[in-house]
Amino acid sequence: MPKKEKEKELLIYRAVGRRKTAVARARLYVGSQDVMVGDKKLEKGEIYVNGKPIDQYLTSSYAKAVYEEIFRITNTVGRFITTIVVEGSGSSGQLGAVSLAIARALCIYDPKLRAILRKKGFMTRDPRARERKKPGLPGARKQKSSPKR
């Protein structure tokens, strides 16, 4: 389940989000201590995904609207340093995993935010995934065409 850690007056709220085959692990840091990504010291309000700023990693305007909306509706813009590690799937699946991970971490930070996030649909894990290929068929459902008589 989600974890809440306390290390040297630095609170870390951790959560996992999944979508298709993507898995995102988010950490929200609250406190005045240093959080480093590579050689760079992060400041409040910054979001890094796989060691890059989020607007370099998820470049579309739709993606920006999604992850900014989560912080905006919960009135937590600029309150956290956020680092995310995401792997698997493509950009759409990773965006869904990242947004779910951020939303879950915010719910650990303040359980009252859960109702707001649920109403907007950020707490729902999208179950749609690629259907597996069946043996003897060229794809998941595609069949060989039958010859006419």
C-alpha positions in Angstrom: 0.0 0.0 0.0 1.1 3.6 -0.2 3.8 4.7 2.2 4.4 7.8 4.3 8.0 8.2 5.4 9.7 10.6 7.7 13.4 11.1 7.2 15.2 13.9 9.1 12.3 16.4 9.1 11.7 15.7 5.4 8.3 14.1 4.7 8.0 12.0 1.7 4.7 10.8 0.3 5.0 7.9 -2.1 2.5 6.2 -4.3 2.3 4.0 -7.4 0.1 4.5 -10.5 -0.4 2.1 -13.4 -2.0 2.4 -16.8 -1.8 -0.2 -19.7 1.8 -1.5 -19.1 3.2 1.7 -17.6 4.1 1.9 -13.9 4.9 5.2 -12.3 6.3 5.7 -8.8 5.8 9.2 -7.5 7.4 10.9 -4.5 6.1 14.2 -3.1 8.7 15.9 -0.8 7.6 18.4 1.9 10.2 20.1 3.9 13.2 22.4 3.6 15.9 19.9 3.0 17.7 19.4 -0.3 16.4 17.1 -3.0 18.9 16.4 -5.8 18.3 15.1 -9.3 21.8 14.6 -10.8 23.7 17.7 -9.9 20.7 20.0 -9.7 19.0 20.9 -6.4 15.3 21.0 -6.8 13.0 23.8 -5.5 9.3 23.6 -4.5 6.9 23.4 -7.4 9.3 21.4 -9.6 8.3 18.1 -11.1 10.9 15.7 -12.5 10.2 12.5 -14.5 13.0 10.1 -15.0 15.6 12.8 -14.3 14.1 15.4 -16.7 11.7 18.3 -16.1 8.2 17.0 -16.8 7.6 19.5 -19.6 10.6 18.0 -21.4 9.5 14.4 -20.8 5.7 14.7 -21.5 5.7 17.4 -24.1 2.1 17.6 -25.3 -0.2 20.5 -24.2 -2.8 17.9 -23.2 -0.3 16.2 -20.9 0.5 19.5 -19.2 -3.1 20.3 -18.7 -3.7 16.9 -17.0 -0.9 17.0 -14.5 -1.3 20.7 -13.7 -5.1 20.2 -13.1 -4.4 17.7 -10.3 -2.4 20.3 -8.3 -4.7 23.1 -9.3 -8.0 21.6 -8.1 -6.4 20.5 -4.8 -4.8 24.0 -4.2 -1.3 22.5 -3.8 0.4 24.2 -6.7 4.1 24.9 -5.8 3.8 23.1 -2.4 5.9 20.0 -3.2 9.0 18.9 -4.9 7.8 15.9 -7.1 10.0 13.2 -8.5 8.6 10.4 -10.6 10.1 7.3 -12.1 8.0 5.8 -14.9 8.6 2.8 -17.2 6.8 0.8 -19.8 4.1 1.5 -22.3 4.0 4.7 -24.5 3.4 8.3 -23.8 -0.3 8.0 -23.2 0.0 5.1 -20.8 2.8 6.9 -19.0 0.7 10.0 -18.6 -2.1 8.0 -17.1 0.2 6.3 -14.7 1.9 9.5 -13.7 -1.4 11.3 -13.0 -2.7 8.4 -10.9 0.5 8.2 -8.9 0.4 12.0 -8.2 -3.2 11.8 -7.2 -2.7 8.8 -4.9 0.3 10.5 -3.2 -1.8 13.7 -2.6 -4.4 11.5 -0.9 -1.8 10.1 1.5 -0.7 13.7 2.2 -4.3 14.8 2.9 -7.1 12.2 2.9 -9.7 15.1 2.5 -8.4 15.6 -1.1 -9.6 12.1 -2.1 -13.3 13.2 -2.6 -12.2 16.2 -4.9 -9.8 14.0 -6.9 -12.4 11.2 -7.2 -15.1 13.6 -8.4 -12.8 14.8 -11.2 -11.9 11.2 -12.2 -8.2 11.2 -11.1 -8.5 8.4 -8.6 -9.8 5.8 -11.1 -7.3 3.3 -12.5 -8.1 3.0 -16.2 -8.4 -0.8 -16.8 -8.1 -0.7 -20.6 -5.1 -2.7 -21.8 -4.0 -4.4 -25.0 -5.7 -7.8 -25.5 -3.3 -10.7 -25.8 -2.7 -12.6 -29.1 -4.3 -16.0 -29.1 -2.5 -19.1 -30.4 -3.3 -20.0 -34.1 -4.5 -16.5 -34.9 -2.7 -13.6 -36.5 -3.7 -11.2 -33.8 -6.0 -10.9 -30.7 -9.2 -11.5 -32.7 -8.3 -11.4 -36.4 -9.1 -14.7 -38.2 -7.8 -16.1 -41.4 -10.2 -15.4 -44.2 -12.3 -18.4 -45.1 -12.2 -19.5 -48.8 -15.5 -19.3 -50.7 -16.9 -22.3 -52.6 
